[in-house]
Amino acid sequence: MIAVYQAIGVLVLGAVVVLLLVGRVSTRPREAAWIGLPFAVVAAALGLQAPQPLSLAVVALCAVGGVGLLLVPVLEAAVPEHVAEAAALLLLGTAGAIGLGGATDLLQAVVGLETLALSAVTLVALGAGERALEAAFKYLVLGAISLAGLLFGLGLVILGTGALTFPTAAQVASNPLTLAGVVLVGMGLAFELALFPFHWGALDAYTAAAPSLAGFVMSASKLAAAFALGRLVLAAGVELGQILVWVGSLTIVWGTFGALAQAADLRRMLAYSAITHAGFIGLALGSGPNGPTTAAFYAAVYGSMAMLVFAALAGQREPRLRALGPMRAVALALGLFSLSGIPPTPGFWAKLAVLVVAWQAAGPLATLIAVAGGVFSVLYYLRPLPDLFAAVRGDEVTGRPVLVPGVLVAALAVVGLGLFPGIAWTLARASGS
């Protein structure tokens, strides 16, 4: 755990350094990105020294934060006066996500969750226009309600067990107060994961945030919440797992229907599809002793795919996908193919892993719901392909082009996970043990 705390400290230090230099770099966004990036790299290196259950969380979250930093320069056109603050918030949000995902007790989970949530709310508010401010306010209010429930649950767990540690299955079974506390804590984490019916604030936040920041908000929250919920499920036993199976299944259904209905709005479709992916993570978490391993693997894969999609969309002022240009069109197509689960992309391996554990532990009905969600996802993810093919063939590019390193790093992560999924699976395996 020392390596985890060191990684958090490095990220917080990086945020402080960027803020101290805000007057100098606010008009030079590339400098803000390059100042913050070494801190994310050092934190990831420290994460490799963490115990196996946490190493994947630290490395994946630092990678998400690093790609987010590489995309910071495209904010210059929309909010040039807040570019350095965005870089600092990305570092703070990554630190909070690592604190949540690597929490060894409930108090650490609360501190990490709130650090991540406040950073995410502020990043959403940095989007252009009043819509972003409205979405950030909704996200803040609903997040405060979920935090209140989580804190109430924390109090019940303390009353029931006398400790801040994650309660054991025996403690949950023997004390109704502890059981109620675990359910409330799980609900607070479910909001961060955006499980149905705790997803309402996330939908608007994912849609209204600047594309260069939306990927981080979506990916970091799911990664951190998946690891924290996995630890809670392993400690509390099968009761919470059974609840997550059906909450996850309902989330898949709701997200799938919502995404199918978004024929003309790509960002809204991606927001609803993020809810569907949260359902897959929830289903995996509840699917027996191997569930947390699968959920950690799925969350890491989803983080890479979401970052690639939003890296391709970052800085795009023209709503037409044909105006993306060849490079970003190819990157976006790769991300959408992977999100849909078409083999041999990493999305295929992640969904296959969920289906295996769901069949073994959750039963045929939940597995069939997941299969249907995966099949229907092909319909809405591949809908933009004609425009993307036109963008590849043409040379029409409007708006500011995205910073090339961000797209390349995200694309390499997706390709690497598709070719070598066993690396992430090996790192995730210990999280289920």
C-alpha positions as CSV (number, residue, x, y, z in Angstrom):
1,M,0.0,0.0,0.0
2,I,2.9,2.4,0.5
3,A,3.4,2.5,-3.3
4,V,-0.2,3.5,-3.7
5,Y,0.0,6.3,-1.2
6,Q,3.2,7.5,-2.9
7,A,1.5,7.5,-6.3
8,I,-1.4,9.6,-4.8
9,G,1.1,12.0,-3.2
10,V,3.0,12.4,-6.5
11,L,-0.3,13.3,-8.3
12,V,-1.4,15.8,-5.7
13,L,2.1,17.4,-5.8
14,G,1.7,17.6,-9.6
15,A,-1.6,19.3,-9.3
16,V,-0.1,21.8,-6.8
17,V,2.8,22.5,-9.2
18,V,0.5,23.2,-12.1
19,L,-1.7,25.5,-10.0
20,L,1.4,27.4,-8.8
21,L,2.4,28.0,-12.4
22,V,-1.2,28.8,-13.5
23,G,-0.3,32.5,-14.3
24,R,2.5,31.4,-16.6
25,V,0.9,28.5,-18.4
26,S,-2.8,29.5,-18.6
27,T,-2.2,31.0,-22.1
28,R,0.1,28.2,-23.1
29,P,-1.9,25.0,-22.8
30,R,0.7,22.7,-24.1
31,E,3.0,23.7,-21.3
32,A,0.2,22.9,-18.8
33,A,0.0,19.4,-20.3
34,W,3.7,18.7,-20.4
35,I,4.2,19.9,-16.8
36,G,1.5,17.6,-15.5
37,L,2.4,14.5,-17.6
38,P,5.7,13.5,-15.8
39,F,3.8,13.3,-12.5
40,A,1.3,10.9,-14.0
41,V,4.2,8.8,-15.5
42,V,6.0,8.6,-12.1
43,A,2.7,7.7,-10.3
44,A,2.2,4.9,-12.8
45,A,5.7,3.6,-12.2
46,L,5.1,3.6,-8.5
47,G,1.8,1.7,-9.2
48,L,3.8,-1.1,-10.7
49,Q,5.3,-1.7,-7.3
50,A,2.0,-1.9,-5.6
51,P,0.4,-5.2,-4.6
52,Q,-1.2,-7.1,-7.5
53,P,-4.8,-6.2,-6.6
54,L,-4.0,-2.5,-6.9
55,S,-1.3,-2.3,-9.6
56,L,-3.8,-2.5,-12.4
57,A,-6.0,0.2,-10.9
58,V,-3.1,2.6,-10.4
59,V,-1.5,2.0,-13.8
60,A,-4.8,2.1,-15.7
61,L,-6.0,5.3,-13.9
62,C,-2.6,7.0,-14.5
63,A,-2.9,6.1,-18.1
64,V,-6.4,7.6,-18.3
65,G,-5.2,10.7,-16.6
66,G,-2.1,10.9,-18.8
67,V,-4.2,10.7,-22.0
68,G,-6.5,13.3,-20.5
69,L,-3.5,15.6,-20.0
70,L,-2.4,15.1,-23.6
71,L,-5.8,16.3,-24.7
72,V,-5.8,19.4,-22.5
73,P,-4.4,21.7,-25.3
74,V,-7.6,21.4,-27.4
75,L,-9.5,23.2,-24.6
76,E,-7.7,26.4,-25.6
77,A,-10.5,27.4,-28.0
78,A,-13.3,26.9,-25.5
79,V,-11.9,27.9,-22.1
80,P,-8.4,29.2,-22.6
81,E,-8.3,30.9,-19.2
82,H,-8.9,27.6,-17.4
83,V,-6.6,25.2,-19.2
84,A,-4.1,24.9,-16.3
85,E,-6.9,24.3,-13.8
86,A,-8.2,21.5,-16.1
87,A,-4.7,19.9,-16.0
88,A,-4.6,20.2,-12.2
89,L,-8.1,18.7,-11.9
90,L,-7.1,15.8,-14.0
91,L,-4.3,15.0,-11.7
92,L,-6.4,15.5,-8.6
93,G,-9.2,13.4,-10.0
94,T,-6.7,10.6,-10.8
95,A,-5.4,10.7,-7.2
96,G,-9.0,10.5,-5.9
97,A,-9.8,7.6,-8.2
98,I,-6.7,5.7,-7.0
99,G,-7.7,6.5,-3.4
100,L,-11.2,5.1,-4.0
101,G,-10.1,2.0,-6.0
102,G,-7.3,1.2,-3.6
103,A,-9.2,1.9,-0.4
104,T,-8.5,-0.5,2.5
105,D,-11.3,0.8,4.6
106,L,-14.6,2.8,4.1
107,L,-13.2,6.1,5.3
108,Q,-10.5,6.0,2.6
109,A,-13.2,5.1,0.1
110,V,-15.3,8.1,1.0
111,V,-12.3,10.5,0.8
112,G,-11.3,9.1,-2.6
113,L,-14.8,9.1,-4.0
114,E,-15.4,12.7,-3.0
115,T,-12.1,13.9,-4.4
116,L,-12.9,12.2,-7.7
117,A,-16.5,13.4,-7.7
118,L,-15.6,17.1,-7.1
119,S,-12.9,17.0,-9.7
120,A,-15.3,15.4,-12.2
121,V,-18.0,18.0,-11.5
122,T,-15.6,20.8,-12.1
123,L,-14.3,19.3,-15.3
124,V,-17.8,18.9,-16.6
125,A,-18.5,22.6,-15.8
126,L,-15.5,23.6,-18.0
127,G,-17.4,22.6,-21.1
128,A,-18.7,25.4,-23.4
129,G,-22.1,27.0,-22.8
130,E,-24.7,26.9,-20.1
131,R,-25.5,23.3,-20.8
132,A,-22.3,22.2,-19.2
133,L,-22.9,24.3,-16.1
134,E,-26.4,22.8,-15.8
135,A,-25.1,19.3,-16.2
136,A,-22.4,19.9,-13.6
137,F,-24.9,21.3,-11.2
138,K,-27.2,18.3,-11.6
139,Y,-24.2,16.0,-11.2
140,L,-23.1,17.8,-8.1
141,V,-26.6,17.7,-6.4
142,L,-27.1,14.0,-7.2
143,G,-23.6,13.2,-6.1
144,A,-24.2,15.0,-2.8
145,I,-27.3,12.9,-2.2
146,S,-25.4,9.7,-3.0
147,L,-22.6,10.9,-0.6
148,A,-25.1,11.4,2.1
149,G,-26.4,7.9,1.7
150,L,-22.9,6.5,1.7
151,L,-22.0,8.4,4.9
152,F,-25.1,7.2,6.5
153,G,-24.2,3.7,5.5
154,L,-20.7,4.2,6.9
155,G,-22.2,5.2,10.2
156,L,-24.4,2.1,10.3
157,V,-21.4,-0.1,9.5
158,I,-19.5,1.5,12.4
159,L,-22.5,0.9,14.7
160,G,-22.7,-2.7,13.6
161,T,-19.1,-3.6,13.6
162,G,-17.3,-1.0,15.6
163,A,-14.7,-0.5,12.8
164,L,-14.2,1.3,9.5
165,T,-13.0,-1.7,7.7
166,F,-15.1,-3.4,5.0
167,P,-17.5,-5.7,6.9
168,T,-17.2,-9.5,6.5
169,A,-19.9,-11.8,5.3
170,A,-20.4,-13.0,8.9
171,Q,-20.9,-9.5,10.2
172,V,-23.4,-8.7,7.5
173,A,-25.4,-11.8,8.1
174,S,-25.5,-11.4,11.9
175,N,-26.4,-7.7,12.1
176,P,-29.2,-5.9,10.2
177,L,-27.5,-2.6,10.8
178,T,-24.4,-3.8,9.1
179,L,-26.4,-5.2,6.2
180,A,-28.3,-1.9,5.8
181,G,-25.0,0.0,5.9
182,V,-23.4,-2.2,3.3
183,V,-26.4,-1.6,1.0
184,L,-26.2,2.2,1.4
185,V,-22.4,2.2,0.8
186,G,-23.0,0.0,-2.3
187,M,-25.6,2.6,-3.5
188,G,-23.1,5.4,-3.2
189,L,-20.6,3.5,-5.2
190,A,-23.3,2.5,-7.7
191,F,-23.8,6.2,-8.4
192,E,-20.1,6.6,-9.2
193,L,-20.3,3.6,-11.5
194,A,-23.6,4.9,-13.0
195,L,-25.7,1.8,-12.5
196,F,-29.4,2.0,-13.0
197,P,-31.3,3.8,-11.3
198,F,-28.4,5.9,-10.1
199,H,-27.3,7.1,-13.5
200,W,-29.3,10.2,-14.2
201,G,-26.7,12.8,-13.3
202,A,-24.1,10.9,-15.2
203,L,-26.0,11.0,-18.5
204,D,-26.1,14.8,-18.8
205,A,-22.5,15.1,-17.4
206,Y,-21.1,12.6,-20.0
207,T,-23.0,14.5,-22.8
208,A,-22.2,18.1,-21.9
209,A,-18.6,17.8,-20.8
210,A,-15.9,18.8,-23.4
211,P,-15.0,15.7,-25.4
212,S,-11.3,16.0,-24.2
213,L,-12.5,15.7,-20.6
214,A,-15.6,13.5,-20.9
215,G,-13.5,10.4,-21.6
216,F,-11.6,10.9,-18.3
217,V,-14.9,11.5,-16.3
218,M,-16.4,8.3,-17.7
219,S,-13.3,6.1,-17.5
220,A,-11.9,7.1,-14.1
221,S,-15.2,6.9,-12.3
222,K,-15.9,3.4,-13.6
223,L,-12.4,2.1,-13.0
224,A,-12.3,3.4,-9.4
225,A,-15.9,2.3,-8.5
226,A,-15.4,-1.2,-10.0
227,F,-12.4,-1.8,-7.8
228,A,-14.1,-0.4,-4.7
229,L,-17.3,-2.4,-5.3
230,G,-15.2,-5.5,-5.9
231,R,-13.5,-5.2,-2.5
232,L,-16.9,-4.6,-0.9
233,V,-18.4,-7.7,-2.6
234,L,-15.5,-9.9,-1.6
235,A,-15.8,-8.8,2.0
236,A,-19.6,-8.8,2.3
237,G,-20.4,-12.0,0.6
238,V,-23.0,-13.3,-1.8
239,E,-26.0,-11.1,-0.7
240,L,-24.6,-7.9,-2.2
241,G,-23.4,-9.9,-5.2
242,Q,-27.0,-11.2,-6.0
243,I,-28.3,-7.6,-5.9
244,L,-25.6,-6.5,-8.3
245,V,-26.4,-9.2,-10.7
246,W,-29.9,-8.0,-11.3
247,V,-29.1,-4.3,-11.0
248,G,-26.4,-4.9,-13.6
249,S,-28.8,-6.7,-15.8
250,L,-31.4,-3.9,-15.6
251,T,-28.7,-1.4,-16.3
252,I,-27.8,-3.3,-19.5
253,V,-31.4,-3.3,-20.7
254,W,-31.9,0.4,-19.9
255,G,-28.7,1.6,-21.4
256,T,-29.2,-0.5,-24.6
257,F,-32.7,0.9,-25.2
258,G,-31.5,4.4,-24.5
259,A,-28.6,4.1,-26.9
260,L,-30.7,2.6,-29.7
261,A,-33.0,5.6,-29.4
262,Q,-30.2,8.1,-30.1
263,A,-30.2,8.1,-33.8
264,A,-28.8,11.6,-34.4
265,D,-26.8,12.4,-31.3
266,L,-23.5,10.6,-31.1
267,R,-22.6,12.0,-27.7
268,R,-25.9,11.1,-26.2
269,M,-25.5,7.6,-27.6
270,L,-22.1,7.3,-26.0
271,A,-23.5,8.4,-22.7
272,Y,-26.2,5.8,-22.8
273,S,-23.7,3.1,-23.9
274,A,-21.6,4.0,-20.9
275,I,-24.5,3.1,-18.8
276,T,-24.7,-0.3,-20.6
277,H,-21.0,-0.9,-19.9
278,A,-21.6,-0.1,-16.2
279,G,-24.2,-2.8,-16.3
280,F,-21.7,-5.3,-17.6
281,I,-19.3,-4.4,-14.8
282,G,-22.1,-4.7,-12.2
283,L,-23.1,-8.1,-13.6
284,A,-19.5,-9.3,-13.4
285,L,-19.1,-8.0,-9.8
286,G,-22.0,-10.1,-8.7
287,S,-21.0,-13.3,-10.5
288,G,-19.2,-15.3,-7.8
289,P,-15.6,-15.3,-6.6
290,N,-14.2,-14.6,-10.0
291,G,-16.5,-11.7,-10.6
292,P,-14.3,-8.9,-9.2
293,T,-11.4,-10.1,-11.4
294,T,-13.6,-9.9,-14.5
295,A,-15.0,-6.5,-13.5
296,A,-11.5,-5.1,-13.0
297,F,-10.4,-6.4,-16.4
298,Y,-13.6,-5.0,-18.0
299,A,-13.2,-1.6,-16.4
300,A,-9.6,-1.3,-17.5
301,V,-10.5,-2.3,-21.1
302,Y,-13.4,0.1,-21.2
303,G,-11.2,2.9,-20.0
304,S,-8.9,2.5,-22.9
305,M,-11.7,2.3,-25.4
306,A,-13.6,5.4,-24.0
307,M,-10.4,7.4,-24.0
308,L,-9.7,6.6,-27.6
309,V,-13.2,7.5,-28.8
310,F,-13.2,10.9,-27.0
311,A,-9.6,11.6,-28.0
312,A,-10.8,11.2,-31.6
313,L,-13.7,13.6,-30.9
314,A,-11.7,16.2,-28.9
315,G,-11.5,19.7,-30.4
316,Q,-14.2,19.0,-33.0
317,R,-16.3,22.1,-33.5
318,E,-18.1,20.8,-36.6
319,P,-20.9,18.3,-35.6
320,R,-20.5,16.3,-38.9
321,L,-18.3,13.3,-38.5
322,R,-17.2,13.7,-42.1
323,A,-15.2,16.7,-40.9
324,L,-13.0,14.7,-38.6
325,G,-10.3,13.9,-41.1
326,P,-8.7,10.6,-41.9
327,M,-6.6,10.0,-38.7
328,R,-9.4,10.8,-36.2
329,A,-11.9,8.9,-38.3
330,V,-9.8,5.8,-38.2
331,A,-9.2,6.2,-34.4
332,L,-13.0,6.7,-33.8
333,A,-13.9,3.7,-35.9
334,L,-11.4,1.5,-34.0
335,G,-12.9,2.7,-30.7
336,L,-16.4,2.1,-31.8
337,F,-15.6,-1.4,-33.1
338,S,-14.0,-2.2,-29.8
339,L,-16.8,-0.8,-27.7
340,S,-19.3,-3.0,-29.7
341,G,-17.2,-6.1,-28.9
342,I,-16.3,-7.2,-32.4
343,P,-13.4,-9.7,-32.3
344,P,-10.5,-9.5,-31.9
345,T,-10.8,-6.1,-30.3
346,P,-10.3,-5.8,-26.5
347,G,-14.0,-5.2,-26.1
348,F,-14.7,-8.7,-27.3
349,W,-12.4,-10.3,-24.7
350,A,-13.9,-8.2,-22.0
351,K,-17.5,-9.1,-22.8
352,L,-16.6,-12.7,-23.3
353,A,-15.0,-12.8,-19.8
354,V,-18.2,-11.3,-18.3
355,L,-20.4,-13.9,-20.1
356,V,-18.3,-16.8,-18.8
357,V,-18.5,-15.8,-15.2
358,A,-22.2,-14.8,-15.5
359,W,-23.1,-18.2,-17.0
360,Q,-21.2,-20.0,-14.2
361,A,-22.6,-17.9,-11.3
362,A,-25.5,-15.8,-12.3
363,G,-27.5,-18.2,-14.4
364,P,-28.8,-18.3,-18.0
365,L,-31.3,-15.4,-17.7
366,A,-28.7,-12.8,-16.7
367,T,-26.3,-14.2,-19.3
368,L,-28.9,-14.0,-22.1
369,I,-29.6,-10.4,-21.1
370,A,-25.9,-9.6,-21.4
371,V,-25.7,-11.4,-24.8
372,A,-28.6,-9.4,-26.1
373,G,-27.0,-6.2,-24.9
374,G,-23.8,-7.0,-26.7
375,V,-25.6,-7.9,-29.9
376,F,-27.7,-4.8,-30.0
377,S,-24.7,-2.6,-29.2
378,V,-23.4,-3.5,-32.7
379,L,-26.4,-1.7,-34.2
380,Y,-25.8,1.6,-32.5
381,Y,-22.0,1.6,-32.4
382,L,-21.7,0.9,-36.1
383,R,-24.3,3.4,-37.2
384,P,-21.7,6.3,-37.7
385,L,-19.5,4.1,-39.9
386,P,-20.7,5.6,-43.3
387,D,-19.7,9.1,-42.2
388,L,-16.4,7.8,-40.9
389,F,-15.6,6.1,-44.2
390,A,-16.4,9.3,-46.0
391,A,-14.0,11.2,-43.6
392,V,-11.2,8.7,-44.3
393,R,-11.6,9.1,-48.1
394,G,-11.8,12.9,-47.9
395,D,-9.6,15.6,-46.7
396,E,-12.3,17.9,-45.2
397,V,-11.2,19.0,-41.7
398,T,-12.8,21.8,-39.8
399,G,-11.9,23.0,-36.3
400,R,-8.8,22.5,-34.3
401,P,-7.1,19.1,-34.9
402,V,-6.6,17.0,-31.8
403,L,-3.2,16.7,-30.3
404,V,-1.7,13.6,-32.1
405,P,0.0,12.0,-29.0
406,G,-3.3,11.6,-27.2
407,V,-4.9,9.7,-30.0
408,L,-1.8,7.6,-30.6
409,V,-1.4,6.6,-27.0
410,A,-5.1,5.7,-26.6
411,A,-5.0,3.8,-29.9
412,L,-1.8,1.9,-28.9
413,A,-3.5,0.9,-25.6
414,V,-6.6,-0.4,-27.4
415,V,-4.5,-2.4,-30.0
416,G,-2.2,-3.7,-27.2
417,L,-5.1,-4.9,-25.1
418,G,-6.6,-6.6,-28.2
419,L,-3.4,-8.4,-29.0
420,F,-2.3,-9.2,-25.5
421,P,-5.4,-9.2,-23.2
422,G,-3.6,-11.6,-20.9
423,I,-1.4,-8.9,-19.5
424,A,-4.3,-6.9,-18.1
425,W,-6.1,-10.1,-17.1
426,T,-3.0,-11.3,-15.1
427,L,-2.9,-8.0,-13.2
428,A,-6.6,-8.1,-12.6
429,R,-6.7,-11.7,-11.4
430,A,-5.3,-10.9,-8.0
431,S,-8.1,-8.3,-7.4
432,G,-10.5,-11.2,-7.2
433,S,-8.4,-13.2,-4.8
